[in-house]
Amino acid sequence: MVNKYFGTDGVRGTANCYPMTPDMALKIGMAAGKVFTCGDHRHTVVIGKDTRLSGYMFEPALVSGFVGMGMDVILLGPLPTPAVAMMTRSLRADLGVMISASHNQYSDNGIKFFGPDGYKLSDEKEHEIEGLIDEGVEKWLVDPSKLGRAKRLEDAEGRYIEFAKNTFPKGLRLDGLKIVIDCAHGAAYKVAPAALWELGADVIKVGAAPDGFNINRECGSTNTKLMKETVLENNADIGIALDGDADRVVIANEKGKLVDGDQLMAVIARSWSESGRLRGSGVVATVMSNLGLEKFLDRLGLRLVRAQVGDRYVVESMLESMINVGGEQSGHIILHDYNSTGDGLVAALQTLAVIVSKNAPASEVCSVFKPVPQILRNVYFDGVEPLKQPQVKRAIEIGRKMLGANGRLLIRLSGTEPVLRIMAEGEDKNLVGDVVDKISVSVTRGKN
C-alpha cells in the first residue's frame, strides 16, 4: 500500500504549494475528522504547531475542517511534537495534530497526526484519510446545529513543563550545572529553557527567538556549530540541541564534542539496565545506527533490534519487542516509560540524570563506546530517481563489494525531500569514504 499524500512523517512540502496549501489542509482536516468521529460522544482534536510563519495559515484551515465535521478543537499554540502526543492522551482527545516540518527550513511545513493513544497513525489510517480526500468528504459535513467549537488551552506550556520535569528522578537536581540549550528557534523555545531552569540549572539560551523565518537556520540539532561554540565560550557543562519541533536531540559535552543519538541510547540503556528499568533486554534502533552501538550492547548482555528508518517504525518494533528504549542516530529517542514518540527534552533530562548521579563530566558519561568509522551523506537530486539510474546501480554494487563482509552499505531515498541518503561503515575509514564519494558522484552525474 503506497500513500498518495502522506510520507514517512505525515503530509509535508513547501508551504503554499501543493499539497501543502490551505485548501488541502482544510480537506485533510475534514477527512481526518470523519475517520476519527465514531460514537455519540463529543469528539475533540488538539492542535499544536511550531514557529513557522505558515503555521498561521494551516492552523485555521485545519480548525475549519474539524469544526465542519462536528469536532471540538483545542489549540495548544507553539509546543513540541511530543507535547501534542502527551496532550492527546491527557485530554482524552480523539485525535492530535502537529503542524510542523521538523528539521526542515521555514519554507516547508507539514501536518502529522496522533491517534487517541498518542501514537502516530498507521499506514492504513493514513490511506483511509487519503481515500476520503480523493472521494470528496463534503457530503459528510454536519448540520449547523452540530458544528464543533474551538478554544485555546491557556496552560498548555505549563502542563508540558511539569510533565517533562516529572520524568527527572526524584531527589535529583540540576543545581550547579551550566547548560546551553539550543531550541532551533522552534517549538520548544519557551518550554525547554523553563524546565531546565526550574530543575535548578544555570541556563544559557540560544536559538530561542523565533521570527517565523529562522527556524532551524544555522542552529538546532542539524546544525550544531552554534551550540558547540556557546558551550566553549561559556565554559558550560553540556550543550543540548533540539530540532524545530523538539522530537530529536543531540548534545555537546563540556569540550564541545558532539554526542549523537546512538551514544545517548547507550547511556540511557546502560543506566536503566543497572537500575532494573530496562525492559525487553535490549534497545530498538534503525539500520542506520552504528555497529559500535550493537557491539557495546552485546558486551552488556543486551540485544539491538534494528528497524527500518523512521521513528514510527522504531515505535512499532519497540511495541512488538516489549522494549522501552529506542531511537535513531539522528536523535529521535523514544522512552516508552514516558511518551509514545520521540521527545528531545525528556531524553536530554534522562542523560542529565546519569551525569548528576555519577557526578562526572559529560565527556566521561556520554562517550560509552567507540563508533565504527561511518559516513552519512545526503545527495540532492533532480530529474530521474537515482536508484533507477544504471550508473548509480553500478556504483552501489561496486561499493558493496569493496566493503565486503566487515562493512555495511545502506542506500535509501528520503521520504520528505529529493535526497538520496548514503550510509557506509567499516573498519577502514578511507575505504568507507571512497565508497561514499563514488556513489555520490554517480548521482551528481545523473542529474538532468
C-alpha positions as CSV (number, residue, x, y, z in Angstrom):
1,M,0.0,0.0,0.0
2,V,1.6,3.3,-1.1
3,N,0.2,6.5,0.3
4,K,-0.6,9.4,-2.1
5,Y,-0.2,12.4,0.2
6,F,1.4,11.0,3.4
7,G,5.1,10.5,3.5
8,T,7.2,8.9,6.3
9,D,6.1,11.5,8.8
10,G,2.7,13.0,7.8
11,V,2.0,15.3,4.8
12,R,4.9,17.6,4.1
13,G,6.1,20.0,1.4
14,T,6.7,23.6,0.5
15,A,4.2,25.9,2.2
16,N,1.5,27.3,-0.2
17,C,2.5,24.8,-2.9
18,Y,0.5,21.6,-3.5
19,P,0.0,19.5,-1.4
20,M,0.7,22.0,1.5
21,T,-2.0,24.5,0.6
22,P,-4.8,25.9,2.8
23,D,-7.3,24.2,0.6
24,M,-5.6,20.8,1.1
25,A,-5.2,21.4,4.9
26,L,-9.0,22.0,5.0
27,K,-9.7,18.8,3.2
28,I,-7.2,16.9,5.4
29,G,-8.9,18.2,8.5
30,M,-12.3,17.2,7.2
31,A,-11.2,13.7,6.2
32,A,-9.3,13.1,9.4
33,G,-12.3,14.4,11.3
34,K,-14.6,11.9,9.6
35,V,-12.2,9.0,10.2
36,F,-11.9,9.7,13.9
37,T,-15.6,10.5,14.5
38,C,-17.3,7.5,15.9
39,G,-19.9,7.1,18.6
40,D,-22.2,9.7,20.2
41,H,-19.7,11.4,22.5
42,R,-18.5,14.9,21.8
43,H,-15.3,14.5,19.7
44,T,-12.2,16.5,20.4
45,V,-9.0,17.2,18.5
46,V,-5.9,19.0,19.8
47,I,-3.7,21.0,17.5
48,G,-0.1,22.2,18.2
49,K,2.4,23.9,15.9
50,D,6.0,25.1,15.6
51,T,7.0,28.6,14.9
52,R,6.9,28.8,11.1
53,L,5.1,31.7,9.6
54,S,2.9,29.3,7.5
55,G,1.5,27.8,10.7
56,Y,-0.8,30.8,10.9
57,M,-2.2,29.7,7.5
58,F,-2.6,26.0,8.2
59,E,-4.0,26.2,11.7
60,P,-7.3,28.0,10.9
61,A,-7.7,25.8,7.8
62,L,-7.5,22.6,9.9
63,V,-9.7,24.1,12.5
64,S,-12.4,24.8,9.9
65,G,-12.2,21.3,8.6
66,F,-12.6,19.7,12.0
67,V,-15.3,22.1,13.2
68,G,-17.2,21.4,10.0
69,M,-17.1,17.7,10.8
70,G,-18.5,18.3,14.3
71,M,-15.3,18.1,16.3
72,D,-14.3,20.4,19.1
73,V,-10.8,21.9,18.7
74,I,-8.3,22.6,21.5
75,L,-5.5,24.9,20.3
76,L,-2.2,24.4,22.1
77,G,-0.1,27.1,20.3
78,P,3.7,26.5,19.7
79,L,4.6,23.3,21.5
80,P,6.9,20.4,20.8
81,T,5.5,17.4,18.9
82,P,5.9,15.1,21.9
83,A,3.8,17.6,23.9
84,V,1.0,17.1,21.4
85,A,1.2,13.4,21.7
86,M,1.1,13.7,25.5
87,M,-1.8,16.2,25.4
88,T,-3.8,13.9,23.1
89,R,-3.7,11.2,25.8
90,S,-4.0,13.6,28.8
91,L,-7.1,15.4,27.4
92,R,-8.7,12.2,26.2
93,A,-8.9,13.6,22.7
94,D,-9.8,11.6,19.7
95,L,-7.0,13.0,17.6
96,G,-3.8,15.0,17.9
97,V,-2.4,17.2,15.2
98,M,1.1,18.8,14.9
99,I,1.8,21.4,12.3
100,S,5.5,21.2,11.6
101,A,8.2,20.2,9.1
102,S,10.5,19.2,11.9
103,H,14.2,20.0,11.0
104,N,13.3,21.4,7.5
105,Q,13.7,25.1,6.6
106,Y,11.0,27.6,7.4
107,S,9.6,27.5,3.8
108,D,8.4,23.9,4.4
109,N,5.6,22.7,6.6
110,G,3.7,19.6,7.4
111,I,0.8,18.0,9.1
112,K,1.1,14.9,11.2
113,F,-1.4,13.1,13.4
114,F,-1.6,11.1,16.6
115,G,-4.3,8.7,17.5
116,P,-6.1,8.8,20.9
117,D,-3.4,6.6,22.3
118,G,-0.7,9.2,21.4
119,Y,0.9,7.1,18.7
120,K,1.3,8.1,15.1
121,L,-1.2,6.8,12.7
122,S,-0.8,3.5,10.9
123,D,-0.4,3.4,7.1
124,E,-3.9,2.0,6.9
125,K,-5.4,5.0,8.7
126,E,-3.5,7.4,6.6
127,H,-4.7,5.6,3.5
128,E,-8.3,5.9,4.8
129,I,-7.9,9.6,5.2
130,E,-6.4,9.9,1.7
131,G,-9.3,7.9,0.2
132,L,-11.8,10.4,1.7
133,I,-9.9,13.4,0.4
134,D,-10.0,11.9,-3.2
135,E,-13.6,10.8,-2.9
136,G,-14.8,14.2,-1.6
137,V,-15.6,14.5,2.0
138,E,-18.0,17.4,1.7
139,K,-21.0,15.1,1.8
140,W,-20.2,14.3,5.4
141,L,-20.3,17.9,6.7
142,V,-22.5,18.1,9.8
143,D,-25.7,20.0,10.3
144,P,-25.2,23.6,11.6
145,S,-26.6,22.6,15.0
146,K,-23.8,20.0,15.3
147,L,-20.8,22.2,14.4
148,G,-17.8,22.0,16.7
149,R,-16.2,24.7,18.8
150,A,-12.6,25.9,19.1
151,K,-10.8,27.2,22.1
152,R,-7.2,27.8,23.2
153,L,-5.7,25.9,26.2
154,E,-4.0,28.7,28.1
155,D,-1.9,26.5,30.3
156,A,-0.6,24.1,27.6
157,E,3.0,25.2,28.1
158,G,2.9,24.7,31.9
159,R,1.3,21.3,31.6
160,Y,4.2,20.1,29.3
161,I,6.9,21.7,31.5
162,E,5.5,19.8,34.5
163,F,5.3,16.6,32.6
164,A,8.9,16.9,31.5
165,K,10.1,17.8,35.0
166,N,8.3,14.8,36.4
167,T,10.4,12.4,34.2
168,F,13.5,13.6,36.1
169,P,14.4,11.3,39.0
170,K,13.0,12.3,42.4
171,G,15.7,13.6,44.7
172,L,18.0,14.8,41.9
173,R,18.5,18.4,40.8
174,L,20.5,20.3,38.2
175,D,21.9,22.7,40.7
176,G,25.4,23.8,39.8
177,L,25.2,22.7,36.1
178,K,25.7,25.3,33.4
179,I,23.6,24.2,30.4
180,V,23.4,25.6,26.9
181,I,20.0,24.9,25.3
182,D,19.6,25.5,21.5
183,C,15.9,25.4,20.7
184,A,16.4,25.9,16.9
185,H,14.1,28.9,17.1
186,G,11.4,26.3,17.2
187,A,8.5,24.8,19.1
188,A,10.4,24.3,22.4
189,Y,11.8,27.9,22.6
190,K,9.8,28.6,25.8
191,V,9.3,25.2,27.5
192,A,12.8,23.7,27.3
193,P,14.7,26.5,28.9
194,A,11.9,26.9,31.6
195,A,12.0,23.2,32.5
196,L,15.8,23.2,32.8
197,W,15.8,26.3,34.9
198,E,13.1,25.1,37.2
199,L,15.1,22.0,37.9
200,G,18.0,24.2,39.1
201,A,20.3,24.6,36.1
202,D,22.1,27.8,35.0
203,V,20.6,28.1,31.6
204,I,22.1,29.8,28.5
205,K,19.6,30.0,25.7
206,V,20.4,30.2,22.0
207,G,18.0,29.7,19.1
208,A,15.2,30.9,21.3
209,A,14.0,34.0,19.4
210,P,11.7,32.8,16.6
211,D,10.5,35.2,14.0
212,G,8.6,32.9,11.7
213,F,11.6,32.6,9.3
214,N,14.6,31.5,11.3
215,I,13.5,28.0,12.5
216,N,16.5,25.6,12.1
217,R,18.6,28.3,10.5
218,E,22.2,27.8,11.4
219,C,21.1,26.3,14.7
220,G,19.5,23.2,16.3
221,S,20.2,19.5,16.1
222,T,21.0,19.6,12.4
223,N,23.5,22.5,12.7
224,T,25.3,22.2,15.9
225,K,28.1,24.7,15.4
226,L,26.3,27.5,17.5
227,M,25.7,25.1,20.4
228,K,29.2,23.8,20.5
229,E,30.8,27.3,20.3
230,T,28.5,28.6,23.0
231,V,29.4,25.7,25.3
232,L,33.1,26.5,24.9
233,E,32.7,30.3,25.2
234,N,30.8,30.0,28.4
235,N,32.7,27.0,30.0
236,A,29.3,25.2,30.1
237,D,29.0,21.7,31.4
238,I,26.9,20.5,28.5
239,G,25.0,21.7,25.4
240,I,21.6,20.4,24.3
241,A,20.3,21.0,20.7
242,L,16.8,20.3,19.7
243,D,15.3,20.4,16.2
244,G,12.4,22.6,15.1
245,D,9.6,20.5,16.7
246,A,11.8,19.2,19.5
247,D,11.3,15.5,18.9
248,R,15.0,14.9,18.5
249,V,18.1,15.9,20.4
250,V,21.9,15.8,20.2
251,I,24.3,17.1,22.8
252,A,27.8,18.5,23.1
253,N,30.0,17.7,26.1
254,E,32.0,20.3,28.0
255,K,34.7,20.0,25.4
256,G,32.4,20.9,22.6
257,K,32.4,17.4,21.2
258,L,29.1,16.2,19.6
259,V,27.3,13.2,21.1
260,D,24.7,11.6,18.8
261,G,21.6,9.6,19.3
262,D,23.4,6.2,19.3
263,Q,25.6,7.3,22.3
264,L,22.5,8.7,24.1
265,M,20.7,5.5,23.7
266,A,23.7,3.6,25.0
267,V,23.9,5.9,28.1
268,I,20.2,5.6,28.9
269,A,20.0,1.8,28.2
270,R,23.0,1.0,30.5
271,S,21.7,3.2,33.3
272,W,18.2,1.7,33.0
273,S,19.6,-1.8,32.8
274,E,21.7,-1.2,36.0
275,S,18.6,0.1,37.8
276,G,16.3,-2.7,36.6
277,R,14.1,-0.4,34.5
278,L,15.1,-1.6,31.0
279,R,12.5,-3.9,29.5
280,G,13.0,-6.4,26.8
281,S,16.7,-6.8,27.5
282,G,17.7,-4.5,24.7
283,V,17.3,-1.4,22.6
284,V,15.5,-0.8,19.3
285,A,17.4,1.3,16.8
286,T,17.5,1.6,13.0
287,V,19.6,0.1,10.2
288,M,21.5,3.4,10.3
289,S,22.7,3.1,13.9
290,N,26.5,2.5,14.3
291,L,27.8,-1.1,14.6
292,G,29.7,0.1,17.7
293,L,26.4,0.5,19.5
294,E,25.5,-3.1,18.7
295,K,28.8,-4.3,20.0
296,F,28.6,-2.2,23.2
297,L,25.1,-3.6,24.0
298,D,26.3,-7.1,23.3
299,R,29.0,-6.7,25.9
300,L,26.3,-5.8,28.4
301,G,24.3,-8.9,27.5
302,L,21.7,-6.7,25.7
303,R,20.4,-7.0,22.2
304,L,20.0,-4.5,19.4
305,V,16.8,-4.8,17.4
306,R,17.1,-2.9,14.1
307,A,14.0,-1.3,12.5
308,Q,13.7,0.5,9.2
309,V,14.4,4.2,9.2
310,G,11.7,6.4,10.7
311,D,10.7,6.8,14.3
312,R,7.2,5.3,13.7
313,Y,8.9,2.1,12.7
314,V,11.1,2.2,15.7
315,V,8.0,2.6,17.9
316,E,6.3,-0.4,16.1
317,S,9.3,-2.6,16.8
318,M,9.5,-1.4,20.4
319,L,5.9,-2.5,21.0
320,E,6.4,-5.8,19.2
321,S,9.6,-6.5,21.2
322,M,8.3,-5.2,24.5
323,I,11.3,-2.8,24.7
324,N,11.1,0.6,26.4
325,V,14.2,2.3,25.0
326,G,14.6,3.0,21.3
327,G,15.5,5.7,18.8
328,E,17.6,6.8,15.8
329,Q,21.2,8.0,15.4
330,S,19.8,11.4,14.4
331,G,18.5,11.9,18.0
332,H,14.9,10.7,17.9
333,I,14.9,9.0,21.3
334,I,11.7,7.2,22.4
335,L,11.3,6.3,26.0
336,H,8.1,4.4,26.4
337,D,8.0,4.9,30.2
338,Y,7.2,8.5,29.5
339,N,5.9,9.2,26.0
340,S,4.7,7.5,22.8
341,T,7.0,9.3,20.4
342,G,10.5,10.9,20.3
343,D,10.9,13.6,23.0
344,G,14.1,15.6,22.8
345,L,13.8,17.3,26.2
346,V,12.9,14.2,28.1
347,A,15.8,12.3,26.5
348,A,18.1,15.1,27.5
349,L,16.8,15.0,31.1
350,Q,17.5,11.3,31.3
351,T,21.0,11.9,30.1
352,L,21.5,14.7,32.6
353,A,20.2,12.4,35.4
354,V,23.1,10.0,34.7
355,I,25.6,12.9,34.7
356,V,24.2,14.1,38.0
357,S,24.0,10.7,39.7
358,K,27.6,9.8,38.7
359,N,28.9,13.3,39.5
360,A,31.1,13.1,36.4
361,P,31.6,15.3,33.3
362,A,29.6,14.8,30.2
363,S,32.7,13.8,28.3
364,E,33.1,10.8,30.6
365,V,29.5,9.8,30.9
366,C,28.3,10.2,27.3
367,S,31.1,8.5,25.3
368,V,30.5,4.9,26.2
369,F,31.5,3.1,23.0
370,K,33.9,3.7,20.1
371,P,32.0,4.1,16.9
372,V,33.0,2.1,13.8
373,P,34.0,4.5,11.1
374,Q,30.8,5.6,9.4
375,I,29.9,8.2,6.9
376,L,26.4,9.6,6.3
377,R,25.8,11.8,3.2
378,N,22.7,13.3,1.8
379,V,22.9,13.9,-2.0
380,Y,20.2,16.1,-3.5
381,F,18.9,15.2,-7.0
382,D,16.5,16.4,-9.6
383,G,15.1,14.6,-12.6
384,V,15.2,10.8,-12.7
385,E,15.2,9.0,-9.3
386,P,18.8,7.9,-8.7
387,L,18.1,4.3,-7.8
388,K,16.7,3.9,-11.3
389,Q,19.9,5.1,-13.0
390,P,22.3,2.5,-14.3
391,Q,25.5,4.3,-13.2
392,V,24.1,4.7,-9.7
393,K,23.2,1.0,-9.5
394,R,26.7,0.1,-10.7
395,A,28.4,2.4,-8.1
396,I,26.3,0.8,-5.3
397,E,27.2,-2.7,-6.4
398,I,30.9,-1.9,-6.6
399,G,30.7,-0.2,-3.1
400,R,29.2,-3.3,-1.5
401,K,32.0,-5.5,-2.9
402,M,34.6,-3.0,-1.7
403,L,33.3,-3.0,1.9
404,G,32.9,-6.8,2.0
405,A,31.6,-8.8,4.9
406,N,33.0,-6.5,7.6
407,G,31.2,-3.4,6.4
408,R,27.7,-2.1,5.7
409,L,26.2,0.0,2.9
410,L,22.7,1.4,3.2
411,I,21.1,3.5,0.5
412,R,17.6,5.0,0.7
413,L,15.5,7.7,-0.6
414,S,14.3,10.4,1.8
415,G,10.5,10.3,2.4
416,T,10.3,14.1,2.7
417,E,12.9,15.6,0.3
418,P,14.5,14.8,-3.1
419,V,17.5,13.4,-1.3
420,L,19.4,10.1,-1.6
421,R,20.8,9.1,1.8
422,I,24.0,7.1,1.7
423,M,25.4,5.4,4.8
424,A,28.6,3.3,4.7
425,E,30.6,1.9,7.6
426,G,33.6,-0.4,8.1
427,E,36.9,-0.7,9.8
428,D,38.9,1.2,7.1
429,K,37.8,4.9,7.2
430,N,39.5,5.7,3.9
431,L,37.8,2.9,2.2
432,V,34.4,3.9,3.6
433,G,34.9,7.5,2.3
434,D,35.9,6.3,-1.1
435,V,32.8,4.2,-1.4
436,V,30.5,7.1,-0.4
437,D,32.4,9.5,-2.8
438,K,31.9,7.2,-5.8
439,I,28.2,6.7,-5.2
440,S,27.7,10.5,-4.6
441,V,29.5,11.3,-7.9
442,S,27.3,8.8,-9.8
443,V,24.2,10.6,-8.5
444,T,25.6,14.0,-9.5
445,R,26.4,12.8,-13.0
446,G,22.9,11.6,-13.4
447,K,21.2,14.9,-12.9
448,N,19.1,16.2,-15.7
